[in-house]
Structure formats: C-alpha cells, structure tokens
Amino acid sequence: MMALEPAFFLGLGAVAVWIYIRYPRLRPQSLTRAIVHVAISFGLFGLVPYAIGPCTRSLPPSLSLFVVVVGLVVPTLGYVLLSWIWLIARIHDIGNSLPRGGHRVRSSES
C-alpha cells in the first residue's frame, strides 16, 4: 500500500515527460504563459475536491470511484506535473541563453 502513491506520481510524471517530448508545439512560448499554465493547473486541481461530492452522490460507488480517479484526479494532477515541466524548461532556456553578439573580451583586457 505504501508504494502505490509514489508509483502513481512516477507514472504520471513519466506521462508528463512523454507529452513534453512528444508534443513540442504544446509548450508555452514565454515564461508568462508557462506561469499561467501552472496557475490554471493548480486552480483546476484545487477544484477536484468540490467535484468529488456530487460525483459520489449521483453515481454508484464503484463507478464514482472510477470517475473520480480516472476522470478528475489523473488529468488534473498530470496537468500540474506537465505545467511544472514546462515552467522549469522555460526557466532553463532563459538561464542557458547564449550571448547574442558583441565583441569578445580577453581575460587580460579587464
């Protein structure tokens, strides 16, 4: 039972990395958009507990569990992980930028 949660996170993380690599056109093109994706993903994930009550009241118990896990938790938590990958990659791209011109300065010309 203790290995279920880490396995769940590792599996969703692997799917998020796969989406990041497989679909580069989905990546946000600016740092601001990456931050907005993180904010939206946290907002959606924060709404999941409010959707659990109506789901459990309106559906049979076994179906409601399936809908909550597969329909609510997995997509929203996967989006949280993917949005963080996008944000970290965007920050890495900004910090790893190469010089865009100018003259080289030798170390002895300080």
MIKE-105886 format. One record per atom (N, C-alpha, C): x, y, z; atom name. Coordinates in Angstrom, 1 decimal. Example, Ala and Ser with C-alpha at 12.3 -4.5 7.8 and 13.67 -1.06 7.14 Angstrom:
<xx=13.2 | yy=-5.7 | zz=7.8 | atomo=N>
<xx=12.3 | yy=-4.5 | zz=7.8 | atomo=CA>
<xx=13.2 | yy=-3.3 | zz=7.8 | atomo=C>
<xx=12.8 | yy=-2.2 | zz=7.1 | atomo=N>
<xx=13.7 | yy=-1.1 | zz=7.1 | atomo=CA>
<xx=12.9 | yy=0.0 | zz=7.9 | atomo=C>
This chain:
<xx=0.8 | yy=-1.2 | zz=0.0 | atomo=N>
<xx=0.0 | yy=0.0 | zz=0.0 | atomo=CA>
<xx=0.9 | yy=1.3 | zz=0.0 | atomo=C>
<xx=2.0 | yy=1.2 | zz=0.6 | atomo=N>
<xx=2.9 | yy=2.4 | zz=0.7 | atomo=CA>
<xx=3.5 | yy=2.7 | zz=-0.6 | atomo=C>
<xx=3.6 | yy=1.8 | zz=-1.5 | atomo=N>
<xx=4.3 | yy=2.0 | zz=-2.8 | atomo=CA>
<xx=3.3 | yy=2.5 | zz=-3.9 | atomo=C>
<xx=2.0 | yy=2.6 | zz=-3.6 | atomo=N>
<xx=1.0 | yy=3.0 | zz=-4.6 | atomo=CA>
<xx=1.1 | yy=4.5 | zz=-4.9 | atomo=C>
<xx=1.3 | yy=5.3 | zz=-3.9 | atomo=N>
<xx=1.4 | yy=6.8 | zz=-4.2 | atomo=CA>
<xx=2.6 | yy=7.1 | zz=-4.9 | atomo=C>
<xx=3.8 | yy=6.7 | zz=-4.5 | atomo=N>
<xx=5.0 | yy=7.0 | zz=-5.4 | atomo=CA>
<xx=4.9 | yy=6.5 | zz=-6.8 | atomo=C>
<xx=4.3 | yy=5.3 | zz=-6.9 | atomo=N>
<xx=4.2 | yy=4.7 | zz=-8.3 | atomo=CA>
<xx=3.2 | yy=5.5 | zz=-9.1 | atomo=C>
<xx=2.2 | yy=6.0 | zz=-8.4 | atomo=N>
<xx=1.2 | yy=6.9 | zz=-9.1 | atomo=CA>
<xx=1.9 | yy=8.2 | zz=-9.6 | atomo=C>
<xx=2.7 | yy=8.8 | zz=-8.7 | atomo=N>
<xx=3.4 | yy=10.0 | zz=-9.1 | atomo=CA>
<xx=4.4 | yy=9.8 | zz=-10.2 | atomo=C>
<xx=5.1 | yy=8.7 | zz=-10.1 | atomo=N>
<xx=6.2 | yy=8.4 | zz=-11.1 | atomo=CA>
<xx=5.5 | yy=8.1 | zz=-12.4 | atomo=C>
<xx=4.4 | yy=7.4 | zz=-12.4 | atomo=N>
<xx=3.7 | yy=7.1 | zz=-13.7 | atomo=CA>
<xx=3.2 | yy=8.3 | zz=-14.3 | atomo=C>
<xx=2.5 | yy=9.2 | zz=-13.6 | atomo=N>
<xx=2.0 | yy=10.5 | zz=-14.1 | atomo=CA>
<xx=3.2 | yy=11.4 | zz=-14.6 | atomo=C>
<xx=4.3 | yy=11.3 | zz=-13.8 | atomo=N>
<xx=5.4 | yy=12.1 | zz=-14.2 | atomo=CA>
<xx=6.0 | yy=11.6 | zz=-15.5 | atomo=C>
<xx=6.1 | yy=10.3 | zz=-15.7 | atomo=N>
<xx=6.6 | yy=9.8 | zz=-16.9 | atomo=CA>
<xx=5.7 | yy=10.1 | zz=-18.1 | atomo=C>
<xx=4.4 | yy=10.1 | zz=-17.9 | atomo=N>
<xx=3.5 | yy=10.5 | zz=-18.9 | atomo=CA>
<xx=3.6 | yy=12.0 | zz=-19.3 | atomo=C>
<xx=3.8 | yy=12.9 | zz=-18.2 | atomo=N>
<xx=4.1 | yy=14.3 | zz=-18.5 | atomo=CA>
<xx=5.4 | yy=14.5 | zz=-19.2 | atomo=C>
<xx=6.4 | yy=13.8 | zz=-18.9 | atomo=N>
<xx=7.7 | yy=14.0 | zz=-19.7 | atomo=CA>
<xx=7.5 | yy=13.5 | zz=-21.1 | atomo=C>
<xx=6.7 | yy=12.4 | zz=-21.3 | atomo=N>
<xx=6.5 | yy=11.9 | zz=-22.6 | atomo=CA>
<xx=5.7 | yy=12.9 | zz=-23.4 | atomo=C>
<xx=4.7 | yy=13.5 | zz=-22.9 | atomo=N>
<xx=4.0 | yy=14.6 | zz=-23.6 | atomo=CA>
<xx=4.9 | yy=15.8 | zz=-23.9 | atomo=C>
<xx=5.7 | yy=16.1 | zz=-23.0 | atomo=N>
<xx=6.7 | yy=17.3 | zz=-23.2 | atomo=CA>
<xx=7.6 | yy=17.0 | zz=-24.4 | atomo=C>
<xx=8.1 | yy=15.7 | zz=-24.4 | atomo=N>
<xx=9.0 | yy=15.4 | zz=-25.5 | atomo=CA>
<xx=8.2 | yy=15.1 | zz=-26.8 | atomo=C>
<xx=7.1 | yy=14.5 | zz=-26.8 | atomo=N>
<xx=6.4 | yy=14.1 | zz=-28.0 | atomo=CA>
<xx=5.7 | yy=15.2 | zz=-28.7 | atomo=C>
<xx=5.2 | yy=16.2 | zz=-27.9 | atomo=N>
<xx=4.4 | yy=17.3 | zz=-28.5 | atomo=CA>
<xx=5.0 | yy=18.6 | zz=-28.2 | atomo=C>
<xx=6.1 | yy=19.0 | zz=-28.8 | atomo=N>
<xx=6.8 | yy=20.2 | zz=-28.5 | atomo=CA>
<xx=6.0 | yy=21.5 | zz=-28.9 | atomo=C>
<xx=5.0 | yy=21.3 | zz=-29.8 | atomo=N>
<xx=4.2 | yy=22.5 | zz=-30.2 | atomo=CA>
<xx=3.3 | yy=22.9 | zz=-29.1 | atomo=C>
<xx=3.0 | yy=22.1 | zz=-28.1 | atomo=N>
<xx=2.2 | yy=22.4 | zz=-27.0 | atomo=CA>
<xx=2.9 | yy=23.3 | zz=-25.9 | atomo=C>
<xx=4.2 | yy=23.3 | zz=-26.0 | atomo=N>
<xx=5.0 | yy=24.1 | zz=-25.0 | atomo=CA>
<xx=4.7 | yy=25.6 | zz=-25.0 | atomo=C>
<xx=4.5 | yy=26.2 | zz=-23.9 | atomo=N>
<xx=4.3 | yy=27.7 | zz=-23.9 | atomo=CA>
<xx=5.6 | yy=28.4 | zz=-24.4 | atomo=C>
<xx=5.4 | yy=29.4 | zz=-25.2 | atomo=N>
<xx=6.5 | yy=30.1 | zz=-25.8 | atomo=CA>
<xx=7.1 | yy=31.2 | zz=-25.0 | atomo=C>
<xx=6.5 | yy=31.5 | zz=-23.9 | atomo=N>
<xx=7.0 | yy=32.6 | zz=-23.0 | atomo=CA>
<xx=7.0 | yy=32.1 | zz=-21.5 | atomo=C>
<xx=7.7 | yy=32.8 | zz=-20.7 | atomo=N>
<xx=7.7 | yy=32.5 | zz=-19.3 | atomo=CA>
<xx=6.4 | yy=32.8 | zz=-18.7 | atomo=C>
<xx=5.8 | yy=33.9 | zz=-19.1 | atomo=N>
<xx=4.5 | yy=34.3 | zz=-18.6 | atomo=CA>
<xx=3.4 | yy=33.2 | zz=-18.9 | atomo=C>
<xx=3.4 | yy=32.7 | zz=-20.1 | atomo=N>
<xx=2.4 | yy=31.7 | zz=-20.4 | atomo=CA>
<xx=2.7 | yy=30.4 | zz=-19.6 | atomo=C>
<xx=3.9 | yy=30.1 | zz=-19.3 | atomo=N>
<xx=4.2 | yy=28.9 | zz=-18.5 | atomo=CA>
<xx=3.7 | yy=29.1 | zz=-17.1 | atomo=C>
<xx=3.9 | yy=30.3 | zz=-16.6 | atomo=N>
<xx=3.4 | yy=30.6 | zz=-15.2 | atomo=CA>
<xx=1.9 | yy=30.6 | zz=-15.2 | atomo=C>
<xx=1.2 | yy=31.0 | zz=-16.2 | atomo=N>
<xx=-0.3 | yy=31.0 | zz=-16.3 | atomo=CA>
<xx=-0.7 | yy=29.5 | zz=-16.4 | atomo=C>
<xx=0.0 | yy=28.7 | zz=-17.1 | atomo=N>
<xx=-0.4 | yy=27.3 | zz=-17.1 | atomo=CA>
<xx=-0.3 | yy=26.6 | zz=-15.7 | atomo=C>
<xx=0.8 | yy=27.0 | zz=-15.0 | atomo=N>
<xx=0.9 | yy=26.5 | zz=-13.6 | atomo=CA>
<xx=-0.2 | yy=27.0 | zz=-12.7 | atomo=C>
<xx=-0.6 | yy=28.2 | zz=-12.9 | atomo=N>
<xx=-1.7 | yy=28.8 | zz=-12.1 | atomo=CA>
<xx=-3.0 | yy=28.1 | zz=-12.4 | atomo=C>
<xx=-3.3 | yy=27.9 | zz=-13.7 | atomo=N>
<xx=-4.5 | yy=27.2 | zz=-14.1 | atomo=CA>
<xx=-4.6 | yy=25.8 | zz=-13.6 | atomo=C>
<xx=-3.4 | yy=25.1 | zz=-13.7 | atomo=N>
<xx=-3.4 | yy=23.7 | zz=-13.3 | atomo=CA>
<xx=-3.6 | yy=23.6 | zz=-11.8 | atomo=C>
<xx=-3.1 | yy=24.5 | zz=-11.0 | atomo=N>
<xx=-3.3 | yy=24.5 | zz=-9.5 | atomo=CA>
<xx=-4.8 | yy=24.8 | zz=-9.2 | atomo=C>
<xx=-5.3 | yy=25.7 | zz=-10.0 | atomo=N>
<xx=-6.8 | yy=26.1 | zz=-9.8 | atomo=CA>
<xx=-7.7 | yy=24.9 | zz=-10.1 | atomo=C>
<xx=-7.4 | yy=24.2 | zz=-11.2 | atomo=N>
<xx=-8.2 | yy=23.1 | zz=-11.6 | atomo=CA>
<xx=-8.0 | yy=21.9 | zz=-10.6 | atomo=C>
<xx=-6.8 | yy=21.7 | zz=-10.1 | atomo=N>
<xx=-6.6 | yy=20.7 | zz=-9.1 | atomo=CA>
<xx=-7.2 | yy=21.0 | zz=-7.8 | atomo=C>
<xx=-7.3 | yy=22.3 | zz=-7.5 | atomo=N>
<xx=-7.9 | yy=22.7 | zz=-6.3 | atomo=CA>
<xx=-9.5 | yy=22.5 | zz=-6.3 | atomo=C>
<xx=-10.0 | yy=22.5 | zz=-7.5 | atomo=N>
<xx=-11.5 | yy=22.3 | zz=-7.6 | atomo=CA>
<xx=-11.9 | yy=20.8 | zz=-7.6 | atomo=C>
<xx=-10.9 | yy=19.9 | zz=-7.7 | atomo=N>
<xx=-11.3 | yy=18.5 | zz=-7.7 | atomo=CA>
<xx=-12.0 | yy=18.1 | zz=-6.4 | atomo=C>
<xx=-11.6 | yy=18.5 | zz=-5.2 | atomo=N>
<xx=-12.4 | yy=18.1 | zz=-4.0 | atomo=CA>
<xx=-13.9 | yy=18.5 | zz=-4.0 | atomo=C>
<xx=-14.2 | yy=19.6 | zz=-4.7 | atomo=N>
<xx=-15.5 | yy=20.1 | zz=-4.8 | atomo=CA>
<xx=-16.4 | yy=19.2 | zz=-5.8 | atomo=C>
<xx=-15.7 | yy=18.6 | zz=-6.7 | atomo=N>
<xx=-16.4 | yy=17.7 | zz=-7.6 | atomo=CA>
<xx=-16.6 | yy=16.3 | zz=-7.1 | atomo=C>
<xx=-15.9 | yy=15.9 | zz=-6.1 | atomo=N>
<xx=-16.0 | yy=14.6 | zz=-5.6 | atomo=CA>
<xx=-17.4 | yy=14.3 | zz=-5.0 | atomo=C>
<xx=-17.9 | yy=15.3 | zz=-4.2 | atomo=N>
<xx=-19.2 | yy=15.1 | zz=-3.5 | atomo=CA>
<xx=-20.3 | yy=14.9 | zz=-4.5 | atomo=C>
<xx=-20.5 | yy=15.7 | zz=-5.5 | atomo=N>
<xx=-21.6 | yy=15.5 | zz=-6.5 | atomo=CA>
<xx=-21.4 | yy=14.2 | zz=-7.2 | atomo=C>
<xx=-20.1 | yy=13.8 | zz=-7.5 | atomo=N>
<xx=-19.8 | yy=12.6 | zz=-8.2 | atomo=CA>
<xx=-20.2 | yy=11.4 | zz=-7.4 | atomo=C>
<xx=-19.9 | yy=11.4 | zz=-6.1 | atomo=N>
<xx=-20.2 | yy=10.2 | zz=-5.3 | atomo=CA>
<xx=-21.7 | yy=10.1 | zz=-5.0 | atomo=C>
<xx=-22.4 | yy=11.3 | zz=-4.9 | atomo=N>
<xx=-23.9 | yy=11.2 | zz=-4.7 | atomo=CA>
<xx=-24.7 | yy=10.8 | zz=-5.9 | atomo=C>
<xx=-24.2 | yy=11.1 | zz=-7.1 | atomo=N>
<xx=-25.0 | yy=10.9 | zz=-8.3 | atomo=CA>
<xx=-24.7 | yy=9.6 | zz=-9.0 | atomo=C>
<xx=-23.6 | yy=8.9 | zz=-8.6 | atomo=N>
<xx=-23.2 | yy=7.7 | zz=-9.3 | atomo=CA>
<xx=-23.1 | yy=6.5 | zz=-8.3 | atomo=C>
<xx=-23.2 | yy=5.3 | zz=-8.8 | atomo=N>
<xx=-23.0 | yy=4.2 | zz=-7.9 | atomo=CA>
<xx=-21.5 | yy=4.2 | zz=-7.4 | atomo=C>
<xx=-21.3 | yy=3.6 | zz=-6.2 | atomo=N>
<xx=-20.0 | yy=3.7 | zz=-5.6 | atomo=CA>
<xx=-18.8 | yy=3.3 | zz=-6.4 | atomo=C>
<xx=-18.9 | yy=2.1 | zz=-7.1 | atomo=N>
<xx=-17.7 | yy=1.7 | zz=-7.9 | atomo=CA>
<xx=-17.5 | yy=2.6 | zz=-9.1 | atomo=C>
<xx=-18.6 | yy=3.0 | zz=-9.7 | atomo=N>
<xx=-18.4 | yy=3.9 | zz=-10.9 | atomo=CA>
<xx=-17.9 | yy=5.3 | zz=-10.4 | atomo=C>
<xx=-18.4 | yy=5.8 | zz=-9.3 | atomo=N>
<xx=-17.9 | yy=7.1 | zz=-8.8 | atomo=CA>
<xx=-16.4 | yy=7.1 | zz=-8.5 | atomo=C>
<xx=-15.9 | yy=6.0 | zz=-7.9 | atomo=N>
<xx=-14.5 | yy=5.9 | zz=-7.6 | atomo=CA>
<xx=-13.7 | yy=6.0 | zz=-8.9 | atomo=C>
<xx=-14.2 | yy=5.2 | zz=-9.9 | atomo=N>
<xx=-13.5 | yy=5.2 | zz=-11.2 | atomo=CA>
<xx=-13.5 | yy=6.6 | zz=-11.9 | atomo=C>
<xx=-14.7 | yy=7.3 | zz=-11.8 | atomo=N>
<xx=-14.8 | yy=8.6 | zz=-12.4 | atomo=CA>
<xx=-13.9 | yy=9.6 | zz=-11.7 | atomo=C>
<xx=-13.9 | yy=9.6 | zz=-10.4 | atomo=N>
<xx=-13.1 | yy=10.5 | zz=-9.6 | atomo=CA>
<xx=-11.6 | yy=10.3 | zz=-9.9 | atomo=C>
<xx=-11.1 | yy=9.1 | zz=-9.9 | atomo=N>
<xx=-9.7 | yy=8.8 | zz=-10.1 | atomo=CA>
<xx=-9.3 | yy=9.1 | zz=-11.6 | atomo=C>
<xx=-10.0 | yy=8.4 | zz=-12.5 | atomo=N>
<xx=-9.6 | yy=8.5 | zz=-13.9 | atomo=CA>
<xx=-10.1 | yy=9.8 | zz=-14.6 | atomo=C>
<xx=-11.2 | yy=10.3 | zz=-14.2 | atomo=N>
<xx=-11.8 | yy=11.5 | zz=-14.8 | atomo=CA>
<xx=-11.4 | yy=12.8 | zz=-14.2 | atomo=C>
<xx=-11.0 | yy=12.8 | zz=-12.9 | atomo=N>
<xx=-10.7 | yy=14.0 | zz=-12.3 | atomo=CA>
<xx=-9.2 | yy=14.1 | zz=-11.8 | atomo=C>
<xx=-8.8 | yy=13.1 | zz=-11.0 | atomo=N>
<xx=-7.5 | yy=13.2 | zz=-10.4 | atomo=CA>
<xx=-6.4 | yy=13.1 | zz=-11.4 | atomo=C>
<xx=-6.4 | yy=12.0 | zz=-12.2 | atomo=N>
<xx=-5.3 | yy=11.8 | zz=-13.1 | atomo=CA>
<xx=-5.1 | yy=12.9 | zz=-14.1 | atomo=C>
<xx=-6.2 | yy=13.4 | zz=-14.8 | atomo=N>
<xx=-5.9 | yy=14.5 | zz=-15.7 | atomo=CA>
<xx=-5.4 | yy=15.8 | zz=-15.1 | atomo=C>
<xx=-6.0 | yy=16.2 | zz=-13.9 | atomo=N>
<xx=-5.6 | yy=17.4 | zz=-13.3 | atomo=CA>
<xx=-4.2 | yy=17.3 | zz=-12.7 | atomo=C>
<xx=-3.9 | yy=16.2 | zz=-12.0 | atomo=N>
<xx=-2.6 | yy=16.1 | zz=-11.5 | atomo=CA>
<xx=-1.5 | yy=15.9 | zz=-12.6 | atomo=C>
<xx=-1.9 | yy=15.3 | zz=-13.7 | atomo=N>
<xx=-1.0 | yy=15.2 | zz=-14.8 | atomo=CA>
<xx=-0.7 | yy=16.5 | zz=-15.4 | atomo=C>
<xx=-1.8 | yy=17.4 | zz=-15.5 | atomo=N>
<xx=-1.6 | yy=18.8 | zz=-16.0 | atomo=CA>
<xx=-0.7 | yy=19.6 | zz=-15.0 | atomo=C>
<xx=-0.8 | yy=19.4 | zz=-13.7 | atomo=N>
<xx=0.0 | yy=20.1 | zz=-12.8 | atomo=CA>
<xx=1.5 | yy=19.7 | zz=-13.0 | atomo=C>
<xx=1.8 | yy=18.4 | zz=-13.2 | atomo=N>
<xx=3.1 | yy=18.0 | zz=-13.4 | atomo=CA>
<xx=3.7 | yy=18.5 | zz=-14.8 | atomo=C>
<xx=2.8 | yy=18.4 | zz=-15.8 | atomo=N>
<xx=3.3 | yy=18.9 | zz=-17.1 | atomo=CA>
<xx=3.5 | yy=20.4 | zz=-17.1 | atomo=C>
<xx=2.7 | yy=21.2 | zz=-16.4 | atomo=N>
<xx=2.9 | yy=22.6 | zz=-16.4 | atomo=CA>
<xx=4.2 | yy=23.0 | zz=-15.6 | atomo=C>
<xx=4.5 | yy=22.2 | zz=-14.6 | atomo=N>
<xx=5.8 | yy=22.4 | zz=-13.9 | atomo=CA>
<xx=7.0 | yy=22.1 | zz=-14.8 | atomo=C>
<xx=6.8 | yy=21.0 | zz=-15.6 | atomo=N>
<xx=7.9 | yy=20.7 | zz=-16.5 | atomo=CA>
<xx=8.1 | yy=21.8 | zz=-17.6 | atomo=C>
<xx=7.0 | yy=22.4 | zz=-18.1 | atomo=N>
<xx=7.0 | yy=23.5 | zz=-19.0 | atomo=CA>
<xx=7.7 | yy=24.7 | zz=-18.3 | atomo=C>
<xx=7.3 | yy=25.0 | zz=-17.1 | atomo=N>
<xx=7.9 | yy=26.1 | zz=-16.4 | atomo=CA>
<xx=9.4 | yy=26.0 | zz=-16.2 | atomo=C>
<xx=9.8 | yy=24.8 | zz=-15.7 | atomo=N>
<xx=11.2 | yy=24.6 | zz=-15.4 | atomo=CA>
<xx=12.0 | yy=24.6 | zz=-16.7 | atomo=C>
<xx=11.5 | yy=24.0 | zz=-17.8 | atomo=N>
<xx=12.2 | yy=24.1 | zz=-19.1 | atomo=CA>
<xx=12.3 | yy=25.5 | zz=-19.6 | atomo=C>
<xx=11.3 | yy=26.3 | zz=-19.4 | atomo=N>
<xx=11.3 | yy=27.7 | zz=-19.9 | atomo=CA>
<xx=12.3 | yy=28.5 | zz=-19.1 | atomo=C>
<xx=12.4 | yy=28.3 | zz=-17.8 | atomo=N>
<xx=13.4 | yy=29.0 | zz=-16.9 | atomo=CA>
<xx=14.8 | yy=28.5 | zz=-17.4 | atomo=C>
<xx=14.9 | yy=27.2 | zz=-17.6 | atomo=N>
<xx=16.2 | yy=26.7 | zz=-18.1 | atomo=CA>
<xx=16.7 | yy=27.4 | zz=-19.4 | atomo=C>
<xx=15.7 | yy=27.5 | zz=-20.3 | atomo=N>
<xx=16.0 | yy=28.1 | zz=-21.6 | atomo=CA>
<xx=16.5 | yy=29.6 | zz=-21.4 | atomo=C>
<xx=15.8 | yy=30.3 | zz=-20.5 | atomo=N>
<xx=16.2 | yy=31.7 | zz=-20.3 | atomo=CA>
<xx=17.6 | yy=31.8 | zz=-19.7 | atomo=C>
<xx=17.9 | yy=30.9 | zz=-18.7 | atomo=N>
<xx=19.1 | yy=31.0 | zz=-18.0 | atomo=CA>
<xx=20.3 | yy=30.4 | zz=-18.8 | atomo=C>
<xx=20.0 | yy=29.6 | zz=-19.8 | atomo=N>
<xx=21.0 | yy=29.0 | zz=-20.6 | atomo=CA>
<xx=21.2 | yy=29.7 | zz=-22.0 | atomo=C>
<xx=20.8 | yy=30.9 | zz=-22.1 | atomo=N>
<xx=20.9 | yy=31.6 | zz=-23.4 | atomo=CA>
<xx=22.3 | yy=32.0 | zz=-23.7 | atomo=C>
<xx=22.6 | yy=31.9 | zz=-24.9 | atomo=N>
<xx=24.0 | yy=32.3 | zz=-25.3 | atomo=CA>
<xx=24.1 | yy=33.8 | zz=-25.7 | atomo=C>
<xx=25.2 | yy=34.4 | zz=-25.6 | atomo=N>
<xx=25.4 | yy=35.8 | zz=-26.0 | atomo=CA>
<xx=24.9 | yy=36.0 | zz=-27.4 | atomo=C>
<xx=24.3 | yy=37.2 | zz=-27.6 | atomo=N>
<xx=23.7 | yy=37.5 | zz=-28.9 | atomo=CA>
<xx=24.5 | yy=38.5 | zz=-29.7 | atomo=C>
<xx=25.8 | yy=38.5 | zz=-29.5 | atomo=N>
<xx=26.6 | yy=39.5 | zz=-30.3 | atomo=CA>
<xx=27.6 | yy=40.2 | zz=-29.4 | atomo=C>
<xx=28.2 | yy=41.2 | zz=-30.0 | atomo=N>
<xx=29.2 | yy=42.0 | zz=-29.2 | atomo=CA>
<xx=30.6 | yy=41.5 | zz=-29.5 | atomo=C>
<xx=31.5 | yy=42.1 | zz=-28.9 | atomo=N>
<xx=32.9 | yy=41.7 | zz=-29.1 | atomo=CA>
<xx=33.4 | yy=40.8 | zz=-27.9 | atomo=C>
<xx=34.2 | yy=39.9 | zz=-28.3 | atomo=N>
<xx=34.8 | yy=39.1 | zz=-27.2 | atomo=CA>
<xx=35.8 | yy=39.9 | zz=-26.5 | atomo=C>
<xx=35.8 | yy=39.6 | zz=-25.2 | atomo=N>
<xx=36.8 | yy=40.3 | zz=-24.3 | atomo=CA>
<xx=37.8 | yy=39.3 | zz=-23.8 | atomo=C>
<xx=39.0 | yy=39.6 | zz=-24.0 | atomo=N>
<xx=40.0 | yy=38.6 | zz=-23.5 | atomo=CA>
<xx=40.2 | yy=38.9 | zz=-22.0 | atomo=C>
<xx=40.6 | yy=37.8 | zz=-21.3 | atomo=N>
<xx=40.7 | yy=37.9 | zz=-19.8 | atomo=CA>
<xx=41.8 | yy=38.9 | zz=-19.4 | atomo=C>
<xx=42.8 | yy=39.2 | zz=-20.2 | atomo=N>
<xx=43.9 | yy=40.1 | zz=-19.9 | atomo=CA>
<xx=43.5 | yy=41.6 | zz=-20.1 | atomo=C>
<xx=42.4 | yy=41.8 | zz=-20.8 | atomo=N>
<xx=41.9 | yy=43.2 | zz=-21.1 | atomo=CA>
<xx=41.0 | yy=43.8 | zz=-20.1 | atomo=C>
<xx=41.0 | yy=43.3 | zz=-18.9 | atomo=N>
<xx=39.9 | yy=43.8 | zz=-17.9 | atomo=CA>
<xx=40.0 | yy=45.2 | zz=-17.6 | atomo=C>
